[in-house]
Amino acid sequence: MELADRFDVPSTPDQVWALFWDLPRVAMCLPGCESIEAVDDTAYKARMVQKVGPFQIAMDIDLTIDEMHEGQQVVVSGSGKDRMGNRLKLSKLSLDLEEGSSGTGVAYTIDFTLYGKLAALGSSVIKRKAEDIRVEFTKRIIAELASS
């Protein structure tokens, strides 16, 4: 499944880039994210908790930076699982920043696959939940940048 969004913020690319590397602030912007922590320069661990349909999911996710162009783009992949046997494969999460005349354009694409009982819910339920998270994440990022 793929999700994508693009929005403009009245902040410089440096300010936006700094926000995305401030892991506690990003965790607050991502609905259901309880924590994000650096393991080393290219590896991170995150903990996500979500209610999806009838399931309450608590998943530990390992993330790896595959590609980075300072101040412009970062590409991440990863995987995770919960104790109920649900698994996530994050094929690609790409974040791109582009300087504009009145701020910065932020674009992101997430390509992921779910396995286990979650997958049995069907793509429409998963897509609806993922879309809700995407919309809320975008709102929170815009608000966080406006307050800094």
mmCIF file of the C-alpha atoms, coordinates in Angstrom:
data_MODEL
# 
_entry.id   MODEL 
# 
loop_
_atom_site.group_PDB 
_atom_site.id 
_atom_site.type_symbol 
_atom_site.label_atom_id 
_atom_site.label_alt_id 
_atom_site.label_comp_id 
_atom_site.label_asym_id 
_atom_site.label_entity_id 
_atom_site.label_seq_id 
_atom_site.pdbx_PDB_ins_code 
_atom_site.Cartn_x 
_atom_site.Cartn_y 
_atom_site.Cartn_z 
_atom_site.occupancy 
_atom_site.B_iso_or_equiv 
_atom_site.pdbx_formal_charge 
_atom_site.auth_seq_id 
_atom_site.auth_comp_id 
_atom_site.auth_asym_id 
_atom_site.auth_atom_id 
_atom_site.pdbx_PDB_model_num 
ATOM 1   C CA . MET A 1 1   ? 0.000   0.000   0.000  1.00 0.00 ? 1   MET A CA 1 
ATOM 2   C CA . GLU A 1 2   ? 1.264   3.450   -0.804 1.00 0.00 ? 2   GLU A CA 1 
ATOM 3   C CA . LEU A 1 3   ? 0.429   6.759   0.839  1.00 0.00 ? 3   LEU A CA 1 
ATOM 4   C CA . ALA A 1 4   ? 1.709   10.142  -0.224 1.00 0.00 ? 4   ALA A CA 1 
ATOM 5   C CA . ASP A 1 5   ? 1.258   13.769  0.705  1.00 0.00 ? 5   ASP A CA 1 
ATOM 6   C CA . ARG A 1 6   ? 2.680   17.134  -0.218 1.00 0.00 ? 6   ARG A CA 1 
ATOM 7   C CA . PHE A 1 7   ? 2.202   20.393  1.628  1.00 0.00 ? 7   PHE A CA 1 
ATOM 8   C CA . ASP A 1 8   ? 3.861   23.780  2.015  1.00 0.00 ? 8   ASP A CA 1 
ATOM 9   C CA . VAL A 1 9   ? 5.018   25.349  5.268  1.00 0.00 ? 9   VAL A CA 1 
ATOM 10  C CA . PRO A 1 10  ? 6.194   28.929  5.867  1.00 0.00 ? 10  PRO A CA 1 
ATOM 11  C CA . SER A 1 11  ? 9.537   27.703  7.241  1.00 0.00 ? 11  SER A CA 1 
ATOM 12  C CA . THR A 1 12  ? 12.995  27.399  5.749  1.00 0.00 ? 12  THR A CA 1 
ATOM 13  C CA . PRO A 1 13  ? 14.241  24.002  4.569  1.00 0.00 ? 13  PRO A CA 1 
ATOM 14  C CA . ASP A 1 14  ? 16.768  24.088  7.446  1.00 0.00 ? 14  ASP A CA 1 
ATOM 15  C CA . GLN A 1 15  ? 13.979  24.545  10.012 1.00 0.00 ? 15  GLN A CA 1 
ATOM 16  C CA . VAL A 1 16  ? 11.945  21.690  8.501  1.00 0.00 ? 16  VAL A CA 1 
ATOM 17  C CA . TRP A 1 17  ? 14.986  19.413  8.293  1.00 0.00 ? 17  TRP A CA 1 
ATOM 18  C CA . ALA A 1 18  ? 15.824  20.169  11.943 1.00 0.00 ? 18  ALA A CA 1 
ATOM 19  C CA . LEU A 1 19  ? 12.280  19.237  12.997 1.00 0.00 ? 19  LEU A CA 1 
ATOM 20  C CA . PHE A 1 20  ? 12.450  15.857  11.264 1.00 0.00 ? 20  PHE A CA 1 
ATOM 21  C CA . TRP A 1 21  ? 15.697  15.028  13.091 1.00 0.00 ? 21  TRP A CA 1 
ATOM 22  C CA . ASP A 1 22  ? 14.297  16.101  16.467 1.00 0.00 ? 22  ASP A CA 1 
ATOM 23  C CA . LEU A 1 23  ? 12.987  12.615  17.233 1.00 0.00 ? 23  LEU A CA 1 
ATOM 24  C CA . PRO A 1 24  ? 10.886  13.458  20.317 1.00 0.00 ? 24  PRO A CA 1 
ATOM 25  C CA . ARG A 1 25  ? 9.077   16.210  18.366 1.00 0.00 ? 25  ARG A CA 1 
ATOM 26  C CA . VAL A 1 26  ? 8.461   13.913  15.396 1.00 0.00 ? 26  VAL A CA 1 
ATOM 27  C CA . ALA A 1 27  ? 7.150   11.203  17.719 1.00 0.00 ? 27  ALA A CA 1 
ATOM 28  C CA . MET A 1 28  ? 4.619   13.715  19.105 1.00 0.00 ? 28  MET A CA 1 
ATOM 29  C CA . CYS A 1 29  ? 3.461   14.491  15.550 1.00 0.00 ? 29  CYS A CA 1 
ATOM 30  C CA . LEU A 1 30  ? 2.952   10.881  14.485 1.00 0.00 ? 30  LEU A CA 1 
ATOM 31  C CA . PRO A 1 31  ? -0.334  9.494   15.848 1.00 0.00 ? 31  PRO A CA 1 
ATOM 32  C CA . GLY A 1 32  ? 0.269   6.342   17.868 1.00 0.00 ? 32  GLY A CA 1 
ATOM 33  C CA . CYS A 1 33  ? 4.043   6.741   18.037 1.00 0.00 ? 33  CYS A CA 1 
ATOM 34  C CA . GLU A 1 34  ? 5.115   6.161   21.624 1.00 0.00 ? 34  GLU A CA 1 
ATOM 35  C CA . SER A 1 35  ? 8.837   6.522   20.990 1.00 0.00 ? 35  SER A CA 1 
ATOM 36  C CA . ILE A 1 36  ? 11.594  6.877   18.422 1.00 0.00 ? 36  ILE A CA 1 
ATOM 37  C CA . GLU A 1 37  ? 15.219  6.437   19.398 1.00 0.00 ? 37  GLU A CA 1 
ATOM 38  C CA . ALA A 1 38  ? 18.520  6.370   17.556 1.00 0.00 ? 38  ALA A CA 1 
ATOM 39  C CA . VAL A 1 39  ? 20.479  3.123   17.726 1.00 0.00 ? 39  VAL A CA 1 
ATOM 40  C CA . ASP A 1 40  ? 23.363  4.546   15.691 1.00 0.00 ? 40  ASP A CA 1 
ATOM 41  C CA . ASP A 1 41  ? 23.829  6.999   12.774 1.00 0.00 ? 41  ASP A CA 1 
ATOM 42  C CA . THR A 1 42  ? 21.656  4.982   10.373 1.00 0.00 ? 42  THR A CA 1 
ATOM 43  C CA . ALA A 1 43  ? 19.445  2.794   12.575 1.00 0.00 ? 43  ALA A CA 1 
ATOM 44  C CA . TYR A 1 44  ? 16.425  3.722   14.678 1.00 0.00 ? 44  TYR A CA 1 
ATOM 45  C CA . LYS A 1 45  ? 13.804  1.950   16.756 1.00 0.00 ? 45  LYS A CA 1 
ATOM 46  C CA . ALA A 1 46  ? 10.199  3.083   17.016 1.00 0.00 ? 46  ALA A CA 1 
ATOM 47  C CA . ARG A 1 47  ? 7.191   1.871   18.966 1.00 0.00 ? 47  ARG A CA 1 
ATOM 48  C CA . MET A 1 48  ? 3.745   2.321   17.439 1.00 0.00 ? 48  MET A CA 1 
ATOM 49  C CA . VAL A 1 49  ? 0.418   1.633   19.122 1.00 0.00 ? 49  VAL A CA 1 
ATOM 50  C CA . GLN A 1 50  ? -2.779  1.756   17.060 1.00 0.00 ? 50  GLN A CA 1 
ATOM 51  C CA . LYS A 1 51  ? -6.330  0.512   17.149 1.00 0.00 ? 51  LYS A CA 1 
ATOM 52  C CA . VAL A 1 52  ? -7.164  -0.905  13.731 1.00 0.00 ? 52  VAL A CA 1 
ATOM 53  C CA . GLY A 1 53  ? -10.641 -2.359  13.395 1.00 0.00 ? 53  GLY A CA 1 
ATOM 54  C CA . PRO A 1 54  ? -11.109 -4.735  16.335 1.00 0.00 ? 54  PRO A CA 1 
ATOM 55  C CA . PHE A 1 55  ? -7.355  -5.033  16.994 1.00 0.00 ? 55  PHE A CA 1 
ATOM 56  C CA . GLN A 1 56  ? -5.141  -3.082  19.385 1.00 0.00 ? 56  GLN A CA 1 
ATOM 57  C CA . ILE A 1 57  ? -1.651  -3.273  17.880 1.00 0.00 ? 57  ILE A CA 1 
ATOM 58  C CA . ALA A 1 58  ? 1.620   -2.486  19.694 1.00 0.00 ? 58  ALA A CA 1 
ATOM 59  C CA . MET A 1 59  ? 4.505   -2.882  17.267 1.00 0.00 ? 59  MET A CA 1 
ATOM 60  C CA . ASP A 1 60  ? 8.251   -2.395  17.601 1.00 0.00 ? 60  ASP A CA 1 
ATOM 61  C CA . ILE A 1 61  ? 9.734   -1.198  14.318 1.00 0.00 ? 61  ILE A CA 1 
ATOM 62  C CA . ASP A 1 62  ? 13.377  -1.218  13.202 1.00 0.00 ? 62  ASP A CA 1 
ATOM 63  C CA . LEU A 1 63  ? 14.217  1.547   10.724 1.00 0.00 ? 63  LEU A CA 1 
ATOM 64  C CA . THR A 1 64  ? 17.293  2.009   8.545  1.00 0.00 ? 64  THR A CA 1 
ATOM 65  C CA . ILE A 1 65  ? 18.350  5.099   6.611  1.00 0.00 ? 65  ILE A CA 1 
ATOM 66  C CA . ASP A 1 66  ? 19.021  3.911   3.074  1.00 0.00 ? 66  ASP A CA 1 
ATOM 67  C CA . GLU A 1 67  ? 19.833  7.256   1.511  1.00 0.00 ? 67  GLU A CA 1 
ATOM 68  C CA . MET A 1 68  ? 20.271  10.832  2.719  1.00 0.00 ? 68  MET A CA 1 
ATOM 69  C CA . HIS A 1 69  ? 20.948  14.135  1.006  1.00 0.00 ? 69  HIS A CA 1 
ATOM 70  C CA . GLU A 1 70  ? 21.425  16.625  3.851  1.00 0.00 ? 70  GLU A CA 1 
ATOM 71  C CA . GLY A 1 71  ? 18.611  19.161  3.994  1.00 0.00 ? 71  GLY A CA 1 
ATOM 72  C CA . GLN A 1 72  ? 16.804  17.741  0.950  1.00 0.00 ? 72  GLN A CA 1 
ATOM 73  C CA . GLN A 1 73  ? 15.883  14.069  1.161  1.00 0.00 ? 73  GLN A CA 1 
ATOM 74  C CA . VAL A 1 74  ? 15.952  11.018  3.375  1.00 0.00 ? 74  VAL A CA 1 
ATOM 75  C CA . VAL A 1 75  ? 14.874  7.500   2.373  1.00 0.00 ? 75  VAL A CA 1 
ATOM 76  C CA . VAL A 1 76  ? 14.145  4.914   5.066  1.00 0.00 ? 76  VAL A CA 1 
ATOM 77  C CA . SER A 1 77  ? 13.127  1.245   5.092  1.00 0.00 ? 77  SER A CA 1 
ATOM 78  C CA . GLY A 1 78  ? 12.268  -1.072  7.932  1.00 0.00 ? 78  GLY A CA 1 
ATOM 79  C CA . SER A 1 79  ? 10.214  -3.815  9.456  1.00 0.00 ? 79  SER A CA 1 
ATOM 80  C CA . GLY A 1 80  ? 8.354   -4.591  12.614 1.00 0.00 ? 80  GLY A CA 1 
ATOM 81  C CA . LYS A 1 81  ? 6.219   -7.124  14.378 1.00 0.00 ? 81  LYS A CA 1 
ATOM 82  C CA . ASP A 1 82  ? 3.964   -7.409  17.369 1.00 0.00 ? 82  ASP A CA 1 
ATOM 83  C CA . ARG A 1 83  ? 3.417   -10.260 19.804 1.00 0.00 ? 83  ARG A CA 1 
ATOM 84  C CA . MET A 1 84  ? 0.207   -11.303 18.006 1.00 0.00 ? 84  MET A CA 1 
ATOM 85  C CA . GLY A 1 85  ? 2.085   -12.225 14.817 1.00 0.00 ? 85  GLY A CA 1 
ATOM 86  C CA . ASN A 1 86  ? 1.264   -9.102  12.797 1.00 0.00 ? 86  ASN A CA 1 
ATOM 87  C CA . ARG A 1 87  ? 4.163   -7.883  10.716 1.00 0.00 ? 87  ARG A CA 1 
ATOM 88  C CA . LEU A 1 88  ? 4.978   -4.689  8.862  1.00 0.00 ? 88  LEU A CA 1 
ATOM 89  C CA . LYS A 1 89  ? 7.343   -4.366  5.940  1.00 0.00 ? 89  LYS A CA 1 
ATOM 90  C CA . LEU A 1 90  ? 8.211   -0.757  5.223  1.00 0.00 ? 90  LEU A CA 1 
ATOM 91  C CA . SER A 1 91  ? 9.632   -0.925  1.718  1.00 0.00 ? 91  SER A CA 1 
ATOM 92  C CA . LYS A 1 92  ? 10.264  2.799   1.474  1.00 0.00 ? 92  LYS A CA 1 
ATOM 93  C CA . LEU A 1 93  ? 9.560   5.997   3.317  1.00 0.00 ? 93  LEU A CA 1 
ATOM 94  C CA . SER A 1 94  ? 10.848  8.971   1.362  1.00 0.00 ? 94  SER A CA 1 
ATOM 95  C CA . LEU A 1 95  ? 10.820  12.540  2.676  1.00 0.00 ? 95  LEU A CA 1 
ATOM 96  C CA . ASP A 1 96  ? 11.710  15.332  0.253  1.00 0.00 ? 96  ASP A CA 1 
ATOM 97  C CA . LEU A 1 97  ? 12.098  19.061  0.936  1.00 0.00 ? 97  LEU A CA 1 
ATOM 98  C CA . GLU A 1 98  ? 12.025  21.739  -1.727 1.00 0.00 ? 98  GLU A CA 1 
ATOM 99  C CA . GLU A 1 99  ? 12.647  25.424  -1.152 1.00 0.00 ? 99  GLU A CA 1 
ATOM 100 C CA . GLY A 1 100 ? 9.890   27.645  -2.496 1.00 0.00 ? 100 GLY A CA 1 
ATOM 101 C CA . SER A 1 101 ? 9.267   31.373  -2.744 1.00 0.00 ? 101 SER A CA 1 
ATOM 102 C CA . SER A 1 102 ? 7.229   31.485  0.474  1.00 0.00 ? 102 SER A CA 1 
ATOM 103 C CA . GLY A 1 103 ? 8.662   28.600  2.472  1.00 0.00 ? 103 GLY A CA 1 
ATOM 104 C CA . THR A 1 104 ? 9.325   24.911  1.985  1.00 0.00 ? 104 THR A CA 1 
ATOM 105 C CA . GLY A 1 105 ? 7.478   22.195  0.126  1.00 0.00 ? 105 GLY A CA 1 
ATOM 106 C CA . VAL A 1 106 ? 7.371   18.938  2.066  1.00 0.00 ? 106 VAL A CA 1 
ATOM 107 C CA . ALA A 1 107 ? 6.566   15.714  0.239  1.00 0.00 ? 107 ALA A CA 1 
ATOM 108 C CA . TYR A 1 108 ? 6.529   12.200  1.600  1.00 0.00 ? 108 TYR A CA 1 
ATOM 109 C CA . THR A 1 109 ? 5.719   8.779   0.249  1.00 0.00 ? 109 THR A CA 1 
ATOM 110 C CA . ILE A 1 110 ? 5.265   5.635   2.305  1.00 0.00 ? 110 ILE A CA 1 
ATOM 111 C CA . ASP A 1 111 ? 5.142   2.185   0.706  1.00 0.00 ? 111 ASP A CA 1 
ATOM 112 C CA . PHE A 1 112 ? 4.309   -0.591  3.174  1.00 0.00 ? 112 PHE A CA 1 
ATOM 113 C CA . THR A 1 113 ? 2.794   -4.071  3.470  1.00 0.00 ? 113 THR A CA 1 
ATOM 114 C CA . LEU A 1 114 ? 1.050   -5.627  6.449  1.00 0.00 ? 114 LEU A CA 1 
ATOM 115 C CA . TYR A 1 115 ? 0.903   -9.337  7.214  1.00 0.00 ? 115 TYR A CA 1 
ATOM 116 C CA . GLY A 1 116 ? -1.060  -11.379 9.762  1.00 0.00 ? 116 GLY A CA 1 
ATOM 117 C CA . LYS A 1 117 ? -4.495  -10.709 11.198 1.00 0.00 ? 117 LYS A CA 1 
ATOM 118 C CA . LEU A 1 118 ? -4.221  -7.045  10.239 1.00 0.00 ? 118 LEU A CA 1 
ATOM 119 C CA . ALA A 1 119 ? -3.965  -7.981  6.579  1.00 0.00 ? 119 ALA A CA 1 
ATOM 120 C CA . ALA A 1 120 ? -7.135  -10.067 6.938  1.00 0.00 ? 120 ALA A CA 1 
ATOM 121 C CA . LEU A 1 121 ? -9.085  -6.877  7.694  1.00 0.00 ? 121 LEU A CA 1 
ATOM 122 C CA . GLY A 1 122 ? -8.799  -5.960  4.028  1.00 0.00 ? 122 GLY A CA 1 
ATOM 123 C CA . SER A 1 123 ? -7.170  -3.103  2.211  1.00 0.00 ? 123 SER A CA 1 
ATOM 124 C CA . SER A 1 124 ? -10.111 -0.700  2.597  1.00 0.00 ? 124 SER A CA 1 
ATOM 125 C CA . VAL A 1 125 ? -9.943  -0.807  6.431  1.00 0.00 ? 125 VAL A CA 1 
ATOM 126 C CA . ILE A 1 126 ? -6.145  -0.510  6.429  1.00 0.00 ? 126 ILE A CA 1 
ATOM 127 C CA . LYS A 1 127 ? -6.158  2.265   3.851  1.00 0.00 ? 127 LYS A CA 1 
ATOM 128 C CA . ARG A 1 128 ? -8.779  4.239   5.803  1.00 0.00 ? 128 ARG A CA 1 
ATOM 129 C CA . LYS A 1 129 ? -6.745  3.972   9.043  1.00 0.00 ? 129 LYS A CA 1 
ATOM 130 C CA . ALA A 1 130 ? -3.497  4.839   7.263  1.00 0.00 ? 130 ALA A CA 1 
ATOM 131 C CA . GLU A 1 131 ? -5.179  7.817   5.595  1.00 0.00 ? 131 GLU A CA 1 
ATOM 132 C CA . ASP A 1 132 ? -6.441  9.066   8.991  1.00 0.00 ? 132 ASP A CA 1 
ATOM 133 C CA . ILE A 1 133 ? -2.885  8.838   10.360 1.00 0.00 ? 133 ILE A CA 1 
ATOM 134 C CA . ARG A 1 134 ? -1.471  10.622  7.288  1.00 0.00 ? 134 ARG A CA 1 
ATOM 135 C CA . VAL A 1 135 ? -3.929  13.517  7.585  1.00 0.00 ? 135 VAL A CA 1 
ATOM 136 C CA . GLU A 1 136 ? -3.313  13.957  11.321 1.00 0.00 ? 136 GLU A CA 1 
ATOM 137 C CA . PHE A 1 137 ? 0.486   13.711  10.901 1.00 0.00 ? 137 PHE A CA 1 
ATOM 138 C CA . THR A 1 138 ? 0.439   16.441  8.248  1.00 0.00 ? 138 THR A CA 1 
ATOM 139 C CA . LYS A 1 139 ? -1.689  18.717  10.480 1.00 0.00 ? 139 LYS A CA 1 
ATOM 140 C CA . ARG A 1 140 ? 0.601   18.182  13.452 1.00 0.00 ? 140 ARG A CA 1 
ATOM 141 C CA . ILE A 1 141 ? 3.799   18.836  11.452 1.00 0.00 ? 141 ILE A CA 1 
ATOM 142 C CA . ILE A 1 142 ? 2.355   22.096  10.094 1.00 0.00 ? 142 ILE A CA 1 
ATOM 143 C CA . ALA A 1 143 ? 1.282   23.153  13.619 1.00 0.00 ? 143 ALA A CA 1 
ATOM 144 C CA . GLU A 1 144 ? 4.666   22.203  15.102 1.00 0.00 ? 144 GLU A CA 1 
ATOM 145 C CA . LEU A 1 145 ? 6.539   24.250  12.493 1.00 0.00 ? 145 LEU A CA 1 
ATOM 146 C CA . ALA A 1 146 ? 4.183   27.210  12.989 1.00 0.00 ? 146 ALA A CA 1 
ATOM 147 C CA . SER A 1 147 ? 4.917   27.205  16.726 1.00 0.00 ? 147 SER A CA 1 
ATOM 148 C CA . SER A 1 148 ? 8.713   27.227  16.364 1.00 0.00 ? 148 SER A CA 1 
# 
